[in-house]
Amino acid sequence: MTSLSVETLAADAVEPITSAGNAQLGIAVLAGIAVIVLLITKFKLHAFLALTIGSLALGAFAGAPLADTIKSFSTGLGNTVAGVGVLIALGAILGKLLADSGGADQIVDTILAKAGKRSMPWAMVLIASVIGLPLFFEVGIVLLIPVVLMVAKRGNYSLMRIGIPALAGLSVMHGLIPPHPGPLVAIDAVGANLGVTLALGLVVAIPTVIIAGPVFSRYAARWVDIPAPEHMIPTRPSEDLEKRPGFGVTVATVLLPVVLMLVKALVDIVVDDPANGLQKVTDVIGSPLIALLAAVIVALFTLGRAAGFTKERLSSTVEKSLAPIAGVLLIVGAGGGFKQTLIDIGVGQMILDFSKDWSIPALLLAWLIAVAIRLATGSATVATISAAGLVAPLAAGMSTTETALLVLAIGAGSLFFSHVNDAGFWLVKEYFGMSVGQTVKTWSVMETIISVVGIVFVLLLSLVL
């Protein structure tokens, strides 16, 4: 397990844009984060504006020149969007094609047709995990809620017995597995290998989703026993389609980028020779950009054309997929600016200086920071971005495996205890027709279980890898 030491930063130290001492820097960080929290929670300001203002406030509190703070923020924003912006866009296109073509419904219907009463919670986890891979969390919820409600109603299941596994599958994918925005930003911030992070993320995700999903749903169903609200069952996306793509080809299309990135990671580990022809090929096809681009191009035919989409319909689908992610890209970009401002004022060295006497493992520190920001802002993405910026200097000197685990520790922390300041909390509450107390007992506890179990498995992996 990697512990903190000043030496880990020495080789790649960044010259700070302020000469402030650790005490002033500590106050500046707390004040900057407090500004962001207040703007998001109290004044309901968009996270993009909150992160932008918070970055300027951070520099001002640290005593850095305004021009240098603006330069740091702009540089971080540009680098982050350049690094992950295209990947987020490609993921959004793939998710839209999956939903609009009826491919998602095909996966759902096929798995449910083969699942028995006792295996239904496990089927819901599988469905949510596969569908949640290319989709944003909110889109996944909107897509899966009709299925959850219909299965609970027709099979006379407890709503929580079916709903919690589905939500767990979506949430774990959102927090731990790229190409979701949070993990992508953290990977970019700490310089982690995407393929290795994806592979280790799956190792952590499987036991985590089992414990937080089917296992916890037994208890959640006892604590909150409510029927499915009939008025909340919306129309499924594929009901107006004459045909839809097959199950096998849909699953293969969704998993294509994952397979390509995992193959690259495996070849890098086994071959480990940049001059090797096989490694050169896999380095290209397994790069996130090419892997996702290949999946999108394949999906145009295997999903779009298979559903009978015309060229015009395909073009319209792609166009409609990009508009909703404008806000996400701006938030991610501003988060990158905030991260760069943190780094440039010397916060990384400050964290090392403060923690070197505490003997806190870097992974646990990263998790705790993400937890604190998640509780304060309610946003898993903001928590991931901010925590990644704070602990990015710790990655200096880490191995490929250690930096991947650092990303997963941040991701796990970003999911801790969703409550009333999280949009996801209210989305789940309204769809399932629960009270605030019932939502806390089910959704909030489930998120906490994911976070805690996730960091436990990350720490266990750090002992053996």
C-alpha positions in Angstrom: 0.0 0.0 0.0 1.4 3.4 -0.9 1.9 5.8 2.0 2.6 9.5 1.8 6.1 10.9 1.7 7.5 14.2 0.6 10.0 12.3 -1.7 7.1 11.1 -3.9 6.7 14.7 -5.2 10.3 15.9 -5.3 11.1 14.8 -8.8 8.1 16.4 -10.5 7.4 19.4 -8.2 5.6 22.3 -9.7 6.7 25.8 -8.9 3.8 27.4 -7.0 2.4 30.7 -8.2 2.3 32.0 -4.6 4.7 32.0 -1.7 2.0 31.5 0.9 2.7 29.2 3.8 0.9 26.0 4.5 -1.5 27.6 7.0 -2.6 30.2 4.5 -2.9 27.6 1.7 -5.0 25.4 4.0 -7.3 28.2 4.7 -7.4 29.2 1.0 -8.4 25.6 0.0 -11.2 25.4 2.6 -12.4 28.9 1.7 -12.4 28.1 -2.1 -14.3 24.8 -1.5 -16.7 26.6 0.8 -17.4 29.2 -1.9 -18.2 26.4 -4.4 -20.4 24.5 -1.9 -22.4 27.7 -0.9 -22.9 28.7 -4.5 -24.1 25.2 -5.5 -26.2 24.4 -2.4 -27.5 27.8 -1.1 -27.6 29.9 -4.2 -28.4 27.1 -6.6 -25.8 28.3 -9.1 -24.7 26.0 -11.9 -21.7 24.0 -11.0 -19.7 25.5 -14.0 -20.1 29.0 -12.6 -19.5 27.8 -9.0 -16.3 26.1 -10.0 -15.1 29.1 -12.0 -15.8 31.6 -9.2 -14.4 29.2 -6.6 -11.1 28.9 -8.6 -10.7 32.6 -8.7 -11.5 32.8 -5.0 -9.0 30.1 -4.2 -6.3 32.0 -5.9 -7.3 35.3 -4.2 -7.3 33.6 -0.7 -3.9 32.1 -1.4 -2.5 35.5 -2.4 -1.7 34.5 -6.0 -1.8 37.3 -8.7 -5.1 37.4 -10.5 -3.5 37.0 -13.9 -1.7 33.9 -12.8 -4.9 32.4 -11.3 -6.7 33.1 -14.6 -3.9 31.5 -16.5 -3.9 28.4 -14.3 -7.7 28.0 -14.5 -7.7 28.5 -18.3 -4.9 26.0 -18.8 -6.6 23.4 -16.6 -9.9 23.9 -18.4 -8.3 23.6 -21.8 -6.2 20.5 -21.0 -9.2 18.7 -19.3 -11.6 19.3 -22.2 -8.9 18.3 -24.7 -8.2 15.1 -22.7 -11.7 13.9 -21.9 -14.2 16.1 -23.9 -14.2 14.0 -27.0 -14.5 10.8 -25.0 -17.5 12.1 -23.2 -19.1 13.1 -26.5 -18.5 9.7 -28.0 -19.9 8.0 -24.9 -23.0 10.1 -25.2 -23.5 9.2 -28.8 -23.2 5.5 -28.1 -25.6 5.8 -25.2 -28.2 7.6 -27.3 -28.0 5.0 -30.1 -28.4 2.3 -27.5 -31.5 3.9 -26.1 -33.2 5.1 -29.2 -32.6 2.0 -31.3 -34.3 -0.2 -28.7 -31.1 -2.0 -28.0 -31.3 -1.3 -24.3 -34.9 -2.6 -24.2 -33.7 -5.7 -26.1 -31.1 -6.4 -23.5 -33.6 -5.9 -20.7 -36.3 -8.1 -22.3 -33.9 -10.9 -23.1 -32.4 -11.2 -19.7 -35.8 -10.9 -17.9 -37.3 -13.6 -20.1 -34.6 -16.0 -18.8 -34.6 -14.9 -15.2 -36.6 -16.7 -12.5 -38.2 -15.2 -9.5 -35.3 -15.9 -7.2 -32.7 -14.7 -9.7 -34.5 -11.5 -10.6 -32.4 -9.1 -8.4 -29.3 -10.5 -10.0 -30.8 -10.1 -13.4 -31.5 -6.4 -12.6 -27.8 -5.9 -11.6 -26.7 -7.4 -14.8 -29.0 -5.3 -16.9 -28.1 -2.1 -15.1 -24.3 -2.8 -15.3 -24.4 -3.6 -19.1 -26.7 -0.7 -19.9 -25.0 1.7 -17.5 -21.6 1.2 -19.1 -22.0 3.8 -21.9 -24.8 5.8 -20.3 -24.7 8.8 -17.9 -26.3 8.0 -14.6 -29.4 10.1 -15.1 -30.0 8.7 -18.5 -29.6 5.1 -17.2 -32.2 5.8 -14.4 -34.7 7.2 -16.9 -34.1 4.1 -19.1 -34.3 1.5 -16.4 -37.1 2.9 -14.1 -39.9 1.7 -16.4 -38.4 -1.8 -16.4 -38.0 -1.8 -12.6 -41.6 -0.6 -12.1 -43.1 -3.0 -14.6 -41.1 -6.0 -13.2 -42.1 -5.2 -9.6 -45.7 -4.8 -10.6 -46.2 -7.8 -12.9 -44.1 -10.2 -10.7 -45.5 -8.9 -7.4 -42.0 -8.1 -6.2 -41.0 -5.6 -3.5 -40.0 -2.5 -5.3 -36.8 -2.2 -3.3 -35.9 -5.8 -4.0 -35.8 -5.0 -7.7 -34.9 -1.3 -7.7 -31.9 -1.3 -5.4 -29.9 -3.8 -7.5 -30.6 -1.8 -10.6 -29.5 1.5 -8.9 -26.4 -0.2 -7.5 -25.4 -1.4 -11.0 -25.8 2.1 -12.4 -24.1 3.9 -9.6 -21.0 1.6 -9.5 -20.5 2.0 -13.2 -20.9 5.8 -12.8 -18.3 6.1 -10.1 -15.7 3.5 -10.9 -15.7 2.6 -14.6 -14.6 4.8 -17.6 -15.9 6.2 -20.0 -18.0 8.0 -17.4 -16.9 11.6 -16.9 -15.8 11.3 -13.2 -13.3 8.4 -13.7 -12.1 9.9 -17.0 -11.2 13.2 -15.3 -9.5 11.5 -12.4 -7.5 9.3 -14.8 -6.4 12.4 -16.7 -5.6 14.3 -13.5 -3.3 11.7 -11.9 -1.9 10.4 -15.2 -3.3 6.9 -14.8 -3.5 4.2 -17.5 -7.1 3.9 -18.7 -6.9 0.2 -19.6 -5.4 -0.8 -16.2 -7.9 1.4 -14.4 -10.8 -0.2 -16.3 -9.5 -3.7 -15.5 -9.0 -3.0 -11.8 -12.3 -1.1 -11.7 -14.1 -4.2 -12.9 -12.4 -6.2 -10.2 -13.6 -3.8 -7.5 -17.0 -3.2 -9.1 -18.1 -6.9 -9.2 -18.1 -7.6 -5.4 -19.1 -4.1 -4.6 -22.3 -4.2 -6.7 -23.2 -7.7 -5.4 -23.0 -6.5 -1.8 -24.7 -3.1 -2.4 -27.3 -4.6 -4.8 -28.8 -8.1 -4.4 -27.5 -8.5 -0.8 -28.5 -5.1 0.6 -31.8 -5.2 -1.3 -33.0 -8.0 1.1 -32.8 -5.6 4.0 -33.9 -2.5 2.1 -37.1 -4.4 1.1 -37.9 -5.0 4.8 -37.2 -1.4 5.9 -39.2 0.1 3.0 -42.0 -2.1 1.7 -43.9 -0.1 -0.9 -45.6 -1.0 -4.2 -44.6 0.4 -7.6 -46.4 3.7 -8.2 -48.4 3.1 -11.4 -48.6 6.7 -12.4 -44.8 6.7 -12.7 -44.5 4.0 -15.4 -43.6 5.9 -18.6 -43.5 4.8 -22.2 -40.5 2.7 -23.2 -38.3 4.2 -25.9 -38.7 1.2 -28.3 -42.5 0.9 -28.3 -42.9 3.0 -31.4 -40.3 1.0 -33.4 -41.2 -1.7 -35.9 -37.9 -3.6 -35.2 -34.9 -3.4 -33.0 -31.4 -4.9 -32.9 -30.7 -8.4 -31.7 -29.5 -9.2 -28.2 -26.1 -10.6 -29.1 -25.0 -7.8 -31.5 -26.2 -5.1 -29.0 -24.2 -6.5 -26.1 -21.2 -7.0 -28.4 -21.4 -3.3 -29.5 -21.7 -2.0 -26.0 -18.7 -4.1 -24.8 -16.5 -3.4 -27.8 -14.7 -0.4 -26.4 -14.2 -2.2 -23.1 -12.7 -5.2 -24.8 -10.4 -3.1 -26.9 -9.1 -1.2 -23.9 -8.7 -4.3 -21.8 -6.8 -6.0 -24.7 -4.4 -3.1 -24.8 -3.9 -3.2 -21.0 -3.2 -7.0 -21.1 -0.7 -6.7 -24.0 1.1 -3.9 -22.2 1.5 -6.1 -19.2 2.4 -9.3 -21.0 4.6 -8.0 -23.8 5.9 -4.7 -22.3 8.0 -3.8 -25.4 7.1 -0.6 -27.2 8.9 -1.8 -30.3 6.8 -5.0 -30.5 4.4 -5.0 -33.5 1.5 -6.4 -31.6 1.8 -3.8 -28.8 2.0 -1.0 -31.4 -1.3 -2.2 -32.9 -3.1 -2.6 -29.6 -1.8 0.8 -28.4 -3.7 2.3 -31.2 -6.9 0.3 -31.2 -7.0 0.2 -27.5 -6.6 3.9 -26.9 -9.8 5.4 -25.5 -10.4 7.7 -28.5 -10.1 4.9 -31.1 -12.0 2.3 -29.0 -15.0 4.6 -28.4 -14.9 5.9 -31.9 -14.9 2.4 -33.3 -17.8 1.5 -31.1 -19.8 4.5 -32.3 -19.2 3.7 -35.9 -20.1 0.1 -35.4 -23.2 1.1 -33.5 -24.5 3.3 -36.4 -24.9 0.0 -38.3 -25.5 -2.7 -35.6 -28.0 -0.5 -33.6 -29.2 2.4 -35.8 -29.6 0.7 -39.2 -30.7 -2.5 -37.5 -33.6 -0.5 -36.0 -34.5 0.8 -39.4 -33.1 4.3 -38.9 -32.6 6.3 -42.1 -29.4 8.4 -42.6 -31.4 11.4 -41.6 -32.6 9.7 -38.4 -29.1 8.6 -37.5 -27.8 12.1 -38.0 -30.6 13.5 -35.9 -29.9 11.0 -33.1 -26.2 11.9 -33.0 -27.1 15.6 -32.9 -29.6 15.1 -30.1 -27.1 13.2 -28.1 -24.6 16.0 -28.0 -26.8 18.9 -26.8 -27.5 17.5 -23.2 -23.7 17.0 -22.5 -22.8 20.7 -23.0 -23.4 21.3 -19.3 -21.4 18.2 -18.3 -18.4 19.3 -20.5 -18.4 22.7 -19.0 -18.5 21.3 -15.4 -15.7 18.9 -16.2 -13.7 21.6 -17.9 -14.2 24.1 -15.0 -13.3 21.3 -12.6 -10.1 20.8 -14.5 -9.4 24.5 -14.1 -10.0 24.3 -10.4 -7.7 21.3 -10.2 -4.9 23.1 -12.0 -5.3 26.1 -9.7 -5.0 23.9 -6.7 -1.8 22.4 -8.1 -0.2 25.7 -9.2 -0.7 27.4 -5.8 1.2 24.5 -4.2 -1.6 22.6 -2.5 -0.1 19.2 -3.4 3.1 19.9 -1.4 1.0 21.3 1.4 -0.9 18.0 1.7 2.3 16.0 1.7 3.7 18.3 4.4 0.6 18.0 6.6 0.2 14.3 6.2 3.7 13.0 6.3 3.5 12.6 10.1 0.0 11.1 10.1 1.1 7.9 8.1 -2.2 8.0 6.2 -2.1 5.9 3.0 -2.5 7.9 -0.1 -5.5 5.8 -1.2 -7.3 6.4 2.1 -6.6 10.1 2.0 -7.9 10.4 -1.5 -11.1 8.6 -0.5 -11.6 10.8 2.6 -11.2 14.0 0.6 -13.7 12.8 -2.0 -16.1 11.9 0.7 -15.9 15.3 2.3 -16.5 17.1 -1.0 -19.3 14.7 -2.0 -21.1 15.4 1.4 -20.7 19.1 0.9 -21.7 19.5 -2.7 -23.9 16.5 -3.4 -22.2 16.0 -6.8 -20.1 12.9 -7.5 -18.5 14.5 -10.5 -17.5 17.7 -8.6 -16.2 15.5 -5.7 -14.1 13.4 -8.2 -12.7 16.4 -10.0 -11.8 18.4 -6.9 -10.3 15.4 -5.0 -8.3 14.4 -8.1 -6.9 17.9 -8.2 -5.9 17.8 -4.5 -4.2 14.4 -4.6 -2.8 14.5 -8.1 0.7 15.3 -6.9 0.6 12.1 -4.8 0.7 10.1 -8.1 4.3 11.2 -8.8 6.5 8.2 -8.3 3.6 5.8 -8.2 3.4 2.7 -10.3 0.8 2.2 -13.0 -1.2 -0.1 -10.7 -1.0 2.4 -7.8 -2.2 5.4 -9.9 -5.2 3.3 -11.1 -6.1 2.4 -7.6 -5.8 6.1 -6.6 -8.5 6.8 -9.3 -10.7 4.1 -7.9 -10.3 5.4 -4.3 -11.4 8.8 -5.5 -14.3 7.3 -7.4 -15.5 5.3 -4.4 -15.3 8.3 -2.1 -17.4 10.4 -4.6 -20.4 8.1 -4.1 -20.6 8.3 -0.3 -24.0 9.0 1.3 -26.1 10.8 -1.3 -28.6 13.1 0.5 -30.8 16.1 -0.1 -28.2 18.2 -1.9 -27.8 15.6 -4.6 -30.1 15.7 -7.7 -29.9 11.9 -7.9 -31.5 11.7 -4.4 -34.6 13.5 -5.6 -34.7 11.6 -8.9 -34.9 8.3 -7.1 -37.3 9.6 -4.5 -39.8 10.9 -7.1 -39.6 7.9 -9.4 -40.1 5.4 -6.6 -42.7 7.4 -4.8 -40.8 7.4 -1.5 -40.6 9.9 1.4 -37.3 11.6 2.2 -36.8 9.2 5.2 -37.5 6.2 3.0 -35.0 7.4 0.4 -32.3 7.9 3.0 -32.9 4.3 4.4 -32.6 2.8 0.9 -30.8 4.9 -1.7 -28.5 6.9 0.7 -27.5 3.8 2.6 -26.9 1.9 -0.7 -24.6 4.7 -1.9 -22.7 4.6 1.4 -22.2 0.8 1.1 -20.9 1.2 -2.4 -18.4 3.8 -1.2 -17.2 1.8 1.8 -17.0 -1.6 0.2 -15.3 0.0 -2.8 -12.5 1.5 -0.8 -12.1 -1.7 1.2 -11.5 -3.7 -2.0 -9.2 -1.0 -3.3 -7.1 -1.2 -0.2 -7.1 -5.0 -0.3 -5.9 -4.8 -4.0 -3.1 -2.4 -3.0 -1.8 -5.1 -0.6 -1.4 -7.8 -3.2 -0.6 -5.9 -6.4 
